[in-house]
Amino acid sequence: MAGFINTLLFGVYPYVALVVLAVGTVIRYDREPYTWRSGSSQLLRRRQLMWGSVLFHAGVLLIFAGHLVGLLTPLAIWEWLGVTHGAKQLIAIVLGGVAGAMGIVGASLLLHRRFFDARVRRSSSVTDNLIILILWLQLALGLATIRVSMQHLDGEEMVKFMRWAQGIFTFDPAAAGYVAEADLVFKLHITLGLTIFVLFPFSRLVHMLSAPVRYLWRPGYQVVRSKRNPAE
């Protein structure tokens, strides 16, 4: 039974999450382009919003970049660069710890503002509240993995997750087996991360992809005021 659950969560669920992320995002952009935004309540508790937003976004972007490079860069490239597994593990602990601390402090400020300011709370949707709670929990789980990583400074534990992530993208049928013996906190962290991928197209998280490059080629708009009498 344990093997079946492991395969379901780490061999099947990743593909479900990636498909929902890709297809759902494209469909939302095509059908509901004007919902492609984060919403704003910046006039309320602006100072707390500024500090929370900067720390949170900077931390999350650093973490995302670190995961992308750390997990998906082939082992052969690290070896060619002369970076040992142990050195890579230590770099991930230090940089990931700093970025994670920034992210969770920022998320905590945003959570406090959202739930303890009545005006902000009234302007927030259930989905908005759920997403920030999930992101806070994901950051907390990520920081909790540092304790386990400190017990595996040879870097072999990280190699398991690299092989798993790369196995998913190369359709390795044995990918789920690479993390079968991983610590529970890592499994929770991965599972919640995949769940965030599933929720991405249906939440305000889509604003992460909103770079204003479309303005370079989209046709211009002209607003024309009618002079007709409204009573006519």
Secondary structure, 3 states (H helix, E strand, C coil): CHHHHHHHHHHHHHHHHHHHHHHHHHHHHHHCHHHCCCCCCCCCCHHHHHHHHHHHHHHHHHHHHHHHHHHHCCHHHHHHHCCCHHHHHHHHHHHHHHHHHHHHHHHHHHHHHHHHCHHHHHCCCHHHHHHHHHHHHHHHHHHHHHHHHCCCCCCHHHHHHHHHHHHHHCCCCCHHHHHCCCCHHHHHHHHHHHHHHHHHHHCHHHHHHCCHHHHHCCCCCCCCCCCCCCCC
